[in-house]
Amino acid sequence: MLAKVSMNNQEAPTTQQHIRNRSRLDVIAAILREVTGRDATKTRIMYGAFLSSTQMREYVPFLLNNGLLTKAEQSFYKITEKGTHFLMLCDQLNNMIGDKGKYRVYE
């Protein structure tokens, strides 16, 4: 499955170029989107959010420590109420500044 990137009348870079330029908040939002509505393993999160194992080792403990993510049974992760609220705020901020979809990866 390939991802498409929309950049408002500009040539779309490859997914790898796009991913390299994401902010910390964009990465956190991508992780939280992967676990919204379903439990997910680290592998599912990595592939779905386009993360390296190094990024996973950095971000997952950060999200767990800050209560945005919780570990369910064995190796499954799920979003918390706080994580859902954080994701909603990120989307509202994107809407306010007009960046909705500008550099967002979508299917």
TORGU-467390 format. One record per atom (N, C-alpha, C): x negated, z, y; residue in three letters; residue number from 1; atom name. Coordinates in Angstrom, 1 decimal. Layout:
c1:X | c3:Z | c2:Y | type:ALA | seq:NUM | atom:CA
...
***
This chain:
c1:-0.8 | c3:0.0 | c2:-1.2 | type:MET | seq:1 | atom:N
c1:0.0 | c3:0.0 | c2:0.0 | type:MET | seq:1 | atom:CA
c1:-0.9 | c3:0.0 | c2:1.2 | type:MET | seq:1 | atom:C
c1:-0.7 | c3:-1.0 | c2:2.1 | type:LEU | seq:2 | atom:N
c1:-1.5 | c3:-1.1 | c2:3.3 | type:LEU | seq:2 | atom:CA
c1:-0.7 | c3:-0.5 | c2:4.5 | type:LEU | seq:2 | atom:C
c1:-1.4 | c3:0.0 | c2:5.4 | type:ALA | seq:3 | atom:N
c1:-0.7 | c3:0.5 | c2:6.7 | type:ALA | seq:3 | atom:CA
c1:-0.9 | c3:-0.5 | c2:7.8 | type:ALA | seq:3 | atom:C
c1:0.1 | c3:-0.6 | c2:8.6 | type:LYS | seq:4 | atom:N
c1:0.1 | c3:-1.4 | c2:9.8 | type:LYS | seq:4 | atom:CA
c1:-0.2 | c3:-0.6 | c2:11.0 | type:LYS | seq:4 | atom:C
c1:-0.8 | c3:-1.2 | c2:12.0 | type:VAL | seq:5 | atom:N
c1:-1.1 | c3:-0.5 | c2:13.2 | type:VAL | seq:5 | atom:CA
c1:-0.5 | c3:-1.3 | c2:14.4 | type:VAL | seq:5 | atom:C
c1:0.2 | c3:-0.6 | c2:15.3 | type:SER | seq:6 | atom:N
c1:0.8 | c3:-1.3 | c2:16.4 | type:SER | seq:6 | atom:CA
c1:0.1 | c3:-0.9 | c2:17.7 | type:SER | seq:6 | atom:C
c1:-0.3 | c3:-1.8 | c2:18.5 | type:MET | seq:7 | atom:N
c1:-1.1 | c3:-1.4 | c2:19.7 | type:MET | seq:7 | atom:CA
c1:-0.5 | c3:-2.1 | c2:21.0 | type:MET | seq:7 | atom:C
c1:0.8 | c3:-2.4 | c2:21.1 | type:ASN | seq:8 | atom:N
c1:1.4 | c3:-3.0 | c2:22.2 | type:ASN | seq:8 | atom:CA
c1:0.6 | c3:-4.3 | c2:22.7 | type:ASN | seq:8 | atom:C
c1:0.9 | c3:-5.4 | c2:22.1 | type:ASN | seq:9 | atom:N
c1:0.3 | c3:-6.7 | c2:22.5 | type:ASN | seq:9 | atom:CA
c1:-1.2 | c3:-6.8 | c2:22.5 | type:ASN | seq:9 | atom:C
c1:-1.8 | c3:-6.0 | c2:21.7 | type:GLN | seq:10 | atom:N
c1:-3.3 | c3:-6.1 | c2:21.5 | type:GLN | seq:10 | atom:CA
c1:-3.5 | c3:-6.4 | c2:20.0 | type:GLN | seq:10 | atom:C
c1:-4.6 | c3:-7.0 | c2:19.7 | type:GLU | seq:11 | atom:N
c1:-5.0 | c3:-7.2 | c2:18.3 | type:GLU | seq:11 | atom:CA
c1:-5.1 | c3:-5.9 | c2:17.6 | type:GLU | seq:11 | atom:C
c1:-4.5 | c3:-5.8 | c2:16.4 | type:ALA | seq:12 | atom:N
c1:-4.5 | c3:-4.5 | c2:15.7 | type:ALA | seq:12 | atom:CA
c1:-5.8 | c3:-4.3 | c2:15.0 | type:ALA | seq:12 | atom:C
c1:-6.4 | c3:-3.1 | c2:15.2 | type:PRO | seq:13 | atom:N
c1:-7.7 | c3:-2.9 | c2:14.4 | type:PRO | seq:13 | atom:CA
c1:-7.3 | c3:-2.6 | c2:13.0 | type:PRO | seq:13 | atom:C
c1:-8.3 | c3:-2.5 | c2:12.1 | type:THR | seq:14 | atom:N
c1:-8.1 | c3:-2.2 | c2:10.8 | type:THR | seq:14 | atom:CA
c1:-7.7 | c3:-0.7 | c2:10.7 | type:THR | seq:14 | atom:C
c1:-7.2 | c3:-0.3 | c2:9.6 | type:THR | seq:15 | atom:N
c1:-6.8 | c3:1.1 | c2:9.4 | type:THR | seq:15 | atom:CA
c1:-8.0 | c3:2.0 | c2:9.6 | type:THR | seq:15 | atom:C
c1:-9.1 | c3:1.6 | c2:9.1 | type:GLN | seq:16 | atom:N
c1:-10.3 | c3:2.5 | c2:9.2 | type:GLN | seq:16 | atom:CA
c1:-10.7 | c3:2.7 | c2:10.6 | type:GLN | seq:16 | atom:C
c1:-10.6 | c3:1.6 | c2:11.5 | type:GLN | seq:17 | atom:N
c1:-11.0 | c3:1.8 | c2:12.9 | type:GLN | seq:17 | atom:CA
c1:-10.0 | c3:2.7 | c2:13.5 | type:GLN | seq:17 | atom:C
c1:-8.7 | c3:2.6 | c2:13.2 | type:HIS | seq:18 | atom:N
c1:-7.7 | c3:3.5 | c2:13.8 | type:HIS | seq:18 | atom:CA
c1:-8.0 | c3:4.9 | c2:13.4 | type:HIS | seq:18 | atom:C
c1:-8.2 | c3:5.1 | c2:12.1 | type:ILE | seq:19 | atom:N
c1:-8.4 | c3:6.5 | c2:11.6 | type:ILE | seq:19 | atom:CA
c1:-9.6 | c3:7.2 | c2:12.2 | type:ILE | seq:19 | atom:C
c1:-10.6 | c3:6.4 | c2:12.5 | type:ARG | seq:20 | atom:N
c1:-11.8 | c3:7.0 | c2:13.0 | type:ARG | seq:20 | atom:CA
c1:-11.6 | c3:7.6 | c2:14.4 | type:ARG | seq:20 | atom:C
c1:-10.6 | c3:7.1 | c2:15.1 | type:ASN | seq:21 | atom:N
c1:-10.4 | c3:7.5 | c2:16.5 | type:ASN | seq:21 | atom:CA
c1:-9.3 | c3:8.5 | c2:16.7 | type:ASN | seq:21 | atom:C
c1:-8.8 | c3:9.1 | c2:15.6 | type:ARG | seq:22 | atom:N
c1:-7.7 | c3:10.0 | c2:15.7 | type:ARG | seq:22 | atom:CA
c1:-8.2 | c3:11.3 | c2:16.3 | type:ARG | seq:22 | atom:C
c1:-7.3 | c3:12.0 | c2:17.1 | type:SER | seq:23 | atom:N
c1:-7.6 | c3:13.3 | c2:17.6 | type:SER | seq:23 | atom:CA
c1:-7.4 | c3:14.3 | c2:16.5 | type:SER | seq:23 | atom:C
c1:-7.8 | c3:15.5 | c2:16.8 | type:ARG | seq:24 | atom:N
c1:-7.6 | c3:16.7 | c2:15.8 | type:ARG | seq:24 | atom:CA
c1:-6.1 | c3:16.9 | c2:15.7 | type:ARG | seq:24 | atom:C
c1:-5.3 | c3:16.8 | c2:16.7 | type:LEU | seq:25 | atom:N
c1:-3.9 | c3:17.0 | c2:16.6 | type:LEU | seq:25 | atom:CA
c1:-3.2 | c3:15.9 | c2:15.8 | type:LEU | seq:25 | atom:C
c1:-3.7 | c3:14.6 | c2:15.9 | type:ASP | seq:26 | atom:N
c1:-3.2 | c3:13.5 | c2:15.2 | type:ASP | seq:26 | atom:CA
c1:-3.4 | c3:13.8 | c2:13.7 | type:ASP | seq:26 | atom:C
c1:-4.6 | c3:14.3 | c2:13.3 | type:VAL | seq:27 | atom:N
c1:-4.9 | c3:14.5 | c2:11.9 | type:VAL | seq:27 | atom:CA
c1:-4.0 | c3:15.6 | c2:11.4 | type:VAL | seq:27 | atom:C
c1:-3.8 | c3:16.7 | c2:12.2 | type:ILE | seq:28 | atom:N
c1:-3.0 | c3:17.8 | c2:11.7 | type:ILE | seq:28 | atom:CA
c1:-1.6 | c3:17.3 | c2:11.6 | type:ILE | seq:28 | atom:C
c1:-1.1 | c3:16.5 | c2:12.5 | type:ALA | seq:29 | atom:N
c1:0.3 | c3:16.0 | c2:12.4 | type:ALA | seq:29 | atom:CA
c1:0.4 | c3:15.1 | c2:11.1 | type:ALA | seq:29 | atom:C
c1:-0.6 | c3:14.3 | c2:10.8 | type:ALA | seq:30 | atom:N
c1:-0.5 | c3:13.4 | c2:9.6 | type:ALA | seq:30 | atom:CA
c1:-0.5 | c3:14.3 | c2:8.4 | type:ALA | seq:30 | atom:C
c1:-1.2 | c3:15.3 | c2:8.3 | type:ILE | seq:31 | atom:N
c1:-1.2 | c3:16.2 | c2:7.1 | type:ILE | seq:31 | atom:CA
c1:0.2 | c3:16.8 | c2:7.0 | type:ILE | seq:31 | atom:C
c1:0.7 | c3:17.3 | c2:8.1 | type:LEU | seq:32 | atom:N
c1:2.1 | c3:18.0 | c2:8.1 | type:LEU | seq:32 | atom:CA
c1:3.2 | c3:17.0 | c2:7.7 | type:LEU | seq:32 | atom:C
c1:3.1 | c3:15.7 | c2:8.2 | type:ARG | seq:33 | atom:N
c1:4.0 | c3:14.7 | c2:7.8 | type:ARG | seq:33 | atom:CA
c1:4.0 | c3:14.5 | c2:6.3 | type:ARG | seq:33 | atom:C
c1:2.9 | c3:14.5 | c2:5.7 | type:GLU | seq:34 | atom:N
c1:2.7 | c3:14.3 | c2:4.2 | type:GLU | seq:34 | atom:CA
c1:3.4 | c3:15.4 | c2:3.4 | type:GLU | seq:34 | atom:C
c1:3.5 | c3:16.6 | c2:3.9 | type:VAL | seq:35 | atom:N
c1:4.1 | c3:17.7 | c2:3.1 | type:VAL | seq:35 | atom:CA
c1:5.5 | c3:18.0 | c2:3.6 | type:VAL | seq:35 | atom:C
c1:6.0 | c3:17.2 | c2:4.6 | type:THR | seq:36 | atom:N
c1:7.4 | c3:17.4 | c2:5.0 | type:THR | seq:36 | atom:CA
c1:8.4 | c3:16.9 | c2:4.0 | type:THR | seq:36 | atom:C
c1:9.3 | c3:17.7 | c2:3.5 | type:GLY | seq:37 | atom:N
c1:10.3 | c3:17.3 | c2:2.6 | type:GLY | seq:37 | atom:CA
c1:9.9 | c3:17.3 | c2:1.1 | type:GLY | seq:37 | atom:C
c1:8.6 | c3:17.6 | c2:0.9 | type:ARG | seq:38 | atom:N
c1:8.2 | c3:17.7 | c2:-0.5 | type:ARG | seq:38 | atom:CA
c1:6.9 | c3:18.4 | c2:-0.6 | type:ARG | seq:38 | atom:C
c1:6.6 | c3:19.0 | c2:-1.7 | type:ASP | seq:39 | atom:N
c1:5.4 | c3:19.7 | c2:-2.0 | type:ASP | seq:39 | atom:CA
c1:4.3 | c3:18.6 | c2:-2.3 | type:ASP | seq:39 | atom:C
c1:3.1 | c3:18.8 | c2:-1.9 | type:ALA | seq:40 | atom:N
c1:2.1 | c3:17.8 | c2:-2.1 | type:ALA | seq:40 | atom:CA
c1:0.8 | c3:18.4 | c2:-2.6 | type:ALA | seq:40 | atom:C
c1:0.0 | c3:17.7 | c2:-3.4 | type:THR | seq:41 | atom:N
c1:-1.3 | c3:18.2 | c2:-3.8 | type:THR | seq:41 | atom:CA
c1:-2.3 | c3:17.7 | c2:-2.8 | type:THR | seq:41 | atom:C
c1:-3.5 | c3:18.3 | c2:-2.9 | type:LYS | seq:42 | atom:N
c1:-4.6 | c3:17.9 | c2:-2.0 | type:LYS | seq:42 | atom:CA
c1:-4.8 | c3:16.3 | c2:-2.0 | type:LYS | seq:42 | atom:C
c1:-4.8 | c3:15.8 | c2:-3.2 | type:THR | seq:43 | atom:N
c1:-5.0 | c3:14.4 | c2:-3.4 | type:THR | seq:43 | atom:CA
c1:-3.9 | c3:13.6 | c2:-2.7 | type:THR | seq:43 | atom:C
c1:-2.7 | c3:14.0 | c2:-2.8 | type:ARG | seq:44 | atom:N
c1:-1.5 | c3:13.3 | c2:-2.2 | type:ARG | seq:44 | atom:CA
c1:-1.7 | c3:13.3 | c2:-0.7 | type:ARG | seq:44 | atom:C
c1:-2.1 | c3:14.5 | c2:-0.2 | type:ILE | seq:45 | atom:N
c1:-2.3 | c3:14.7 | c2:1.3 | type:ILE | seq:45 | atom:CA
c1:-3.5 | c3:13.8 | c2:1.7 | type:ILE | seq:45 | atom:C
c1:-4.6 | c3:13.8 | c2:1.0 | type:MET | seq:46 | atom:N
c1:-5.7 | c3:12.9 | c2:1.3 | type:MET | seq:46 | atom:CA
c1:-5.4 | c3:11.5 | c2:1.5 | type:MET | seq:46 | atom:C
c1:-4.7 | c3:10.9 | c2:0.4 | type:TYR | seq:47 | atom:N
c1:-4.3 | c3:9.5 | c2:0.5 | type:TYR | seq:47 | atom:CA
c1:-3.3 | c3:9.2 | c2:1.5 | type:TYR | seq:47 | atom:C
c1:-2.3 | c3:10.1 | c2:1.6 | type:GLY | seq:48 | atom:N
c1:-1.2 | c3:9.8 | c2:2.5 | type:GLY | seq:48 | atom:CA
c1:-1.6 | c3:9.9 | c2:4.0 | type:GLY | seq:48 | atom:C
c1:-2.5 | c3:10.8 | c2:4.3 | type:ALA | seq:49 | atom:N
c1:-2.9 | c3:11.1 | c2:5.7 | type:ALA | seq:49 | atom:CA
c1:-4.3 | c3:10.4 | c2:6.0 | type:ALA | seq:49 | atom:C
c1:-4.8 | c3:9.6 | c2:5.0 | type:PHE | seq:50 | atom:N
c1:-6.1 | c3:8.9 | c2:5.2 | type:PHE | seq:50 | atom:CA
c1:-7.2 | c3:9.8 | c2:5.6 | type:PHE | seq:50 | atom:C
c1:-7.4 | c3:10.8 | c2:4.8 | type:LEU | seq:51 | atom:N
c1:-8.5 | c3:11.8 | c2:5.0 | type:LEU | seq:51 | atom:CA
c1:-9.6 | c3:11.8 | c2:4.0 | type:LEU | seq:51 | atom:C
c1:-10.8 | c3:12.2 | c2:4.3 | type:SER | seq:52 | atom:N
c1:-11.9 | c3:12.3 | c2:3.4 | type:SER | seq:52 | atom:CA
c1:-11.8 | c3:13.7 | c2:2.8 | type:SER | seq:52 | atom:C
c1:-12.5 | c3:13.9 | c2:1.7 | type:SER | seq:53 | atom:N
c1:-12.6 | c3:15.3 | c2:1.2 | type:SER | seq:53 | atom:CA
c1:-13.2 | c3:16.3 | c2:2.1 | type:SER | seq:53 | atom:C
c1:-14.1 | c3:15.8 | c2:2.9 | type:THR | seq:54 | atom:N
c1:-14.7 | c3:16.7 | c2:4.0 | type:THR | seq:54 | atom:CA
c1:-13.7 | c3:17.1 | c2:5.0 | type:THR | seq:54 | atom:C
c1:-12.9 | c3:16.2 | c2:5.4 | type:GLN | seq:55 | atom:N
c1:-11.8 | c3:16.6 | c2:6.4 | type:GLN | seq:55 | atom:CA
c1:-10.8 | c3:17.5 | c2:5.7 | type:GLN | seq:55 | atom:C
c1:-10.5 | c3:17.3 | c2:4.4 | type:MET | seq:56 | atom:N
c1:-9.6 | c3:18.2 | c2:3.7 | type:MET | seq:56 | atom:CA
c1:-10.1 | c3:19.6 | c2:3.7 | type:MET | seq:56 | atom:C
c1:-11.4 | c3:19.7 | c2:3.4 | type:ARG | seq:57 | atom:N
c1:-12.0 | c3:21.1 | c2:3.4 | type:ARG | seq:57 | atom:CA
c1:-12.0 | c3:21.8 | c2:4.7 | type:ARG | seq:57 | atom:C
c1:-12.0 | c3:21.0 | c2:5.8 | type:GLU | seq:58 | atom:N
c1:-11.9 | c3:21.6 | c2:7.1 | type:GLU | seq:58 | atom:CA
c1:-10.5 | c3:21.9 | c2:7.5 | type:GLU | seq:58 | atom:C
c1:-9.6 | c3:21.0 | c2:7.3 | type:TYR | seq:59 | atom:N
c1:-8.2 | c3:21.1 | c2:7.9 | type:TYR | seq:59 | atom:CA
c1:-7.3 | c3:22.0 | c2:7.1 | type:TYR | seq:59 | atom:C
c1:-7.3 | c3:21.9 | c2:5.8 | type:VAL | seq:60 | atom:N
c1:-6.4 | c3:22.7 | c2:5.0 | type:VAL | seq:60 | atom:CA
c1:-6.5 | c3:24.2 | c2:5.2 | type:VAL | seq:60 | atom:C
c1:-7.7 | c3:24.7 | c2:5.1 | type:PRO | seq:61 | atom:N
c1:-7.9 | c3:26.2 | c2:5.4 | type:PRO | seq:61 | atom:CA
c1:-7.4 | c3:26.5 | c2:6.8 | type:PRO | seq:61 | atom:C
c1:-7.7 | c3:25.7 | c2:7.8 | type:PHE | seq:62 | atom:N
c1:-7.3 | c3:25.9 | c2:9.2 | type:PHE | seq:62 | atom:CA
c1:-5.7 | c3:26.0 | c2:9.2 | type:PHE | seq:62 | atom:C
c1:-5.0 | c3:25.0 | c2:8.6 | type:LEU | seq:63 | atom:N
c1:-3.6 | c3:25.0 | c2:8.6 | type:LEU | seq:63 | atom:CA
c1:-3.0 | c3:26.2 | c2:7.8 | type:LEU | seq:63 | atom:C
c1:-3.6 | c3:26.6 | c2:6.7 | type:LEU | seq:64 | atom:N
c1:-3.2 | c3:27.8 | c2:6.0 | type:LEU | seq:64 | atom:CA
c1:-3.4 | c3:29.1 | c2:6.8 | type:LEU | seq:64 | atom:C
c1:-4.5 | c3:29.2 | c2:7.5 | type:ASN | seq:65 | atom:N
c1:-4.8 | c3:30.4 | c2:8.3 | type:ASN | seq:65 | atom:CA
c1:-3.9 | c3:30.5 | c2:9.5 | type:ASN | seq:65 | atom:C
c1:-3.4 | c3:29.4 | c2:10.0 | type:ASN | seq:66 | atom:N
c1:-2.6 | c3:29.4 | c2:11.2 | type:ASN | seq:66 | atom:CA
c1:-1.1 | c3:29.4 | c2:10.9 | type:ASN | seq:66 | atom:C
c1:-0.8 | c3:29.4 | c2:9.6 | type:GLY | seq:67 | atom:N
c1:0.6 | c3:29.5 | c2:9.2 | type:GLY | seq:67 | atom:CA
c1:1.4 | c3:28.2 | c2:9.3 | type:GLY | seq:67 | atom:C
c1:0.7 | c3:27.1 | c2:9.4 | type:LEU | seq:68 | atom:N
c1:1.4 | c3:25.8 | c2:9.5 | type:LEU | seq:68 | atom:CA
c1:1.7 | c3:25.2 | c2:8.1 | type:LEU | seq:68 | atom:C
c1:0.9 | c3:25.6 | c2:7.1 | type:LEU | seq:69 | atom:N
c1:1.0 | c3:25.2 | c2:5.8 | type:LEU | seq:69 | atom:CA
c1:0.9 | c3:26.4 | c2:4.8 | type:LEU | seq:69 | atom:C
c1:1.6 | c3:26.3 | c2:3.7 | type:THR | seq:70 | atom:N
c1:1.5 | c3:27.4 | c2:2.7 | type:THR | seq:70 | atom:CA
c1:1.2 | c3:26.8 | c2:1.3 | type:THR | seq:70 | atom:C
c1:0.5 | c3:27.5 | c2:0.5 | type:LYS | seq:71 | atom:N
c1:0.3 | c3:27.1 | c2:-0.8 | type:LYS | seq:71 | atom:CA
c1:1.4 | c3:27.5 | c2:-1.7 | type:LYS | seq:71 | atom:C
c1:2.0 | c3:26.6 | c2:-2.4 | type:ALA | seq:72 | atom:N
c1:3.1 | c3:26.9 | c2:-3.3 | type:ALA | seq:72 | atom:CA
c1:2.5 | c3:27.2 | c2:-4.7 | type:ALA | seq:72 | atom:C
c1:3.2 | c3:26.7 | c2:-5.7 | type:GLU | seq:73 | atom:N
c1:2.7 | c3:26.9 | c2:-7.1 | type:GLU | seq:73 | atom:CA
c1:1.4 | c3:26.2 | c2:-7.3 | type:GLU | seq:73 | atom:C
c1:0.5 | c3:26.8 | c2:-7.9 | type:GLN | seq:74 | atom:N
c1:-0.9 | c3:26.3 | c2:-8.3 | type:GLN | seq:74 | atom:CA
c1:-1.5 | c3:25.5 | c2:-7.2 | type:GLN | seq:74 | atom:C
c1:-1.5 | c3:24.2 | c2:-7.2 | type:SER | seq:75 | atom:N
c1:-2.3 | c3:23.4 | c2:-6.2 | type:SER | seq:75 | atom:CA
c1:-1.3 | c3:22.6 | c2:-5.3 | type:SER | seq:75 | atom:C
c1:-0.1 | c3:23.1 | c2:-5.2 | type:PHE | seq:76 | atom:N
c1:0.8 | c3:22.3 | c2:-4.3 | type:PHE | seq:76 | atom:CA
c1:0.9 | c3:23.0 | c2:-2.9 | type:PHE | seq:76 | atom:C
c1:1.0 | c3:22.2 | c2:-1.9 | type:TYR | seq:77 | atom:N
c1:1.1 | c3:22.7 | c2:-0.5 | type:TYR | seq:77 | atom:CA
c1:2.5 | c3:22.3 | c2:0.0 | type:TYR | seq:77 | atom:C
c1:3.0 | c3:23.1 | c2:0.9 | type:LYS | seq:78 | atom:N
c1:4.3 | c3:22.8 | c2:1.6 | type:LYS | seq:78 | atom:CA
c1:4.2 | c3:23.2 | c2:3.0 | type:LYS | seq:78 | atom:C
c1:5.0 | c3:22.6 | c2:3.9 | type:ILE | seq:79 | atom:N
c1:5.0 | c3:22.9 | c2:5.3 | type:ILE | seq:79 | atom:CA
c1:5.8 | c3:24.2 | c2:5.5 | type:ILE | seq:79 | atom:C
c1:5.4 | c3:24.9 | c2:6.5 | type:THR | seq:80 | atom:N
c1:6.2 | c3:26.2 | c2:6.8 | type:THR | seq:80 | atom:CA
c1:7.1 | c3:25.8 | c2:8.0 | type:THR | seq:80 | atom:C
c1:8.0 | c3:26.8 | c2:8.3 | type:GLU | seq:81 | atom:N
c1:8.8 | c3:26.7 | c2:9.5 | type:GLU | seq:81 | atom:CA
c1:8.0 | c3:26.4 | c2:10.8 | type:GLU | seq:81 | atom:C
c1:6.9 | c3:27.2 | c2:10.9 | type:LYS | seq:82 | atom:N
c1:6.0 | c3:27.1 | c2:12.0 | type:LYS | seq:82 | atom:CA
c1:5.4 | c3:25.7 | c2:12.1 | type:LYS | seq:82 | atom:C
c1:5.1 | c3:25.1 | c2:10.9 | type:GLY | seq:83 | atom:N
c1:4.5 | c3:23.8 | c2:10.8 | type:GLY | seq:83 | atom:CA
c1:5.5 | c3:22.7 | c2:11.2 | type:GLY | seq:83 | atom:C
c1:6.8 | c3:22.9 | c2:10.8 | type:THR | seq:84 | atom:N
c1:7.8 | c3:22.0 | c2:11.2 | type:THR | seq:84 | atom:CA
c1:8.0 | c3:22.0 | c2:12.7 | type:THR | seq:84 | atom:C
c1:8.0 | c3:23.2 | c2:13.3 | type:HIS | seq:85 | atom:N
c1:8.2 | c3:23.3 | c2:14.7 | type:HIS | seq:85 | atom:CA
c1:7.0 | c3:22.7 | c2:15.5 | type:HIS | seq:85 | atom:C
c1:5.8 | c3:22.9 | c2:15.0 | type:PHE | seq:86 | atom:N
c1:4.6 | c3:22.2 | c2:15.5 | type:PHE | seq:86 | atom:CA
c1:4.7 | c3:20.7 | c2:15.5 | type:PHE | seq:86 | atom:C
c1:5.2 | c3:20.2 | c2:14.4 | type:LEU | seq:87 | atom:N
c1:5.3 | c3:18.7 | c2:14.3 | type:LEU | seq:87 | atom:CA
c1:6.4 | c3:18.2 | c2:15.2 | type:LEU | seq:87 | atom:C
c1:7.5 | c3:18.9 | c2:15.4 | type:MET | seq:88 | atom:N
c1:8.5 | c3:18.6 | c2:16.3 | type:MET | seq:88 | atom:CA
c1:8.0 | c3:18.5 | c2:17.8 | type:MET | seq:88 | atom:C
c1:7.2 | c3:19.5 | c2:18.1 | type:LEU | seq:89 | atom:N
c1:6.6 | c3:19.6 | c2:19.4 | type:LEU | seq:89 | atom:CA
c1:5.6 | c3:18.4 | c2:19.7 | type:LEU | seq:89 | atom:C
c1:4.8 | c3:18.1 | c2:18.7 | type:CYS | seq:90 | atom:N
c1:3.9 | c3:16.9 | c2:18.8 | type:CYS | seq:90 | atom:CA
c1:4.7 | c3:15.6 | c2:19.0 | type:CYS | seq:90 | atom:C
c1:5.8 | c3:15.4 | c2:18.3 | type:ASP | seq:91 | atom:N
c1:6.6 | c3:14.2 | c2:18.5 | type:ASP | seq:91 | atom:CA
c1:7.2 | c3:14.2 | c2:19.9 | type:ASP | seq:91 | atom:C
c1:7.7 | c3:15.4 | c2:20.4 | type:GLN | seq:92 | atom:N
c1:8.2 | c3:15.5 | c2:21.7 | type:GLN | seq:92 | atom:CA
c1:7.2 | c3:15.1 | c2:22.8 | type:GLN | seq:92 | atom:C
c1:6.0 | c3:15.6 | c2:22.6 | type:LEU | seq:93 | atom:N
c1:4.9 | c3:15.3 | c2:23.6 | type:LEU | seq:93 | atom:CA
c1:4.6 | c3:13.8 | c2:23.6 | type:LEU | seq:93 | atom:C
c1:4.5 | c3:13.2 | c2:22.4 | type:ASN | seq:94 | atom:N
c1:4.3 | c3:11.8 | c2:22.3 | type:ASN | seq:94 | atom:CA
c1:5.4 | c3:11.0 | c2:23.0 | type:ASN | seq:94 | atom:C
c1:6.6 | c3:11.4 | c2:22.9 | type:ASN | seq:95 | atom:N
c1:7.7 | c3:10.8 | c2:23.5 | type:ASN | seq:95 | atom:CA
c1:7.6 | c3:10.9 | c2:25.1 | type:ASN | seq:95 | atom:C
c1:7.2 | c3:12.1 | c2:25.5 | type:MET | seq:96 | atom:N
c1:7.1 | c3:12.4 | c2:27.0 | type:MET | seq:96 | atom:CA
c1:6.0 | c3:11.5 | c2:27.6 | type:MET | seq:96 | atom:C
c1:4.9 | c3:11.3 | c2:26.9 | type:ILE | seq:97 | atom:N
c1:3.8 | c3:10.6 | c2:27.6 | type:ILE | seq:97 | atom:CA
c1:3.9 | c3:9.1 | c2:27.2 | type:ILE | seq:97 | atom:C
c1:4.9 | c3:8.7 | c2:26.4 | type:GLY | seq:98 | atom:N
c1:5.0 | c3:7.3 | c2:26.2 | type:GLY | seq:98 | atom:CA
c1:4.1 | c3:6.7 | c2:25.1 | type:GLY | seq:98 | atom:C
c1:3.5 | c3:7.5 | c2:24.3 | type:ASP | seq:99 | atom:N
c1:2.5 | c3:7.0 | c2:23.3 | type:ASP | seq:99 | atom:CA
c1:3.2 | c3:6.9 | c2:21.9 | type:ASP | seq:99 | atom:C
c1:4.5 | c3:7.0 | c2:21.9 | type:LYS | seq:100 | atom:N
c1:5.1 | c3:6.9 | c2:20.6 | type:LYS | seq:100 | atom:CA
c1:4.8 | c3:5.6 | c2:19.9 | type:LYS | seq:100 | atom:C
c1:4.1 | c3:5.6 | c2:18.8 | type:GLY | seq:101 | atom:N
c1:3.8 | c3:4.4 | c2:18.0 | type:GLY | seq:101 | atom:CA
c1:2.7 | c3:3.6 | c2:18.5 | type:GLY | seq:101 | atom:C
c1:2.1 | c3:4.0 | c2:19.7 | type:LYS | seq:102 | atom:N
c1:1.1 | c3:3.2 | c2:20.2 | type:LYS | seq:102 | atom:CA
c1:-0.1 | c3:3.0 | c2:19.3 | type:LYS | seq:102 | atom:C
c1:-0.6 | c3:4.1 | c2:18.7 | type:TYR | seq:103 | atom:N
c1:-1.7 | c3:4.1 | c2:17.8 | type:TYR | seq:103 | atom:CA
c1:-1.3 | c3:4.8 | c2:16.5 | type:TYR | seq:103 | atom:C
c1:-0.1 | c3:4.9 | c2:16.2 | type:ARG | seq:104 | atom:N
c1:0.4 | c3:5.6 | c2:15.0 | type:ARG | seq:104 | atom:CA
c1:0.4 | c3:4.7 | c2:13.8 | type:ARG | seq:104 | atom:C
c1:-0.1 | c3:5.2 | c2:12.7 | type:VAL | seq:105 | atom:N
c1:-0.1 | c3:4.4 | c2:11.5 | type:VAL | seq:105 | atom:CA
c1:1.3 | c3:4.6 | c2:10.9 | type:VAL | seq:105 | atom:C
c1:1.9 | c3:3.5 | c2:10.5 | type:TYR | seq:106 | atom:N
c1:3.2 | c3:3.5 | c2:9.9 | type:TYR | seq:106 | atom:CA
c1:3.3 | c3:2.5 | c2:8.7 | type:TYR | seq:106 | atom:C
c1:4.3 | c3:2.6 | c2:7.9 | type:GLU | seq:107 | atom:N
c1:4.5 | c3:1.7 | c2:6.8 | type:GLU | seq:107 | atom:CA
c1:5.3 | c3:0.6 | c2:7.1 | type:GLU | seq:107 | atom:C
***
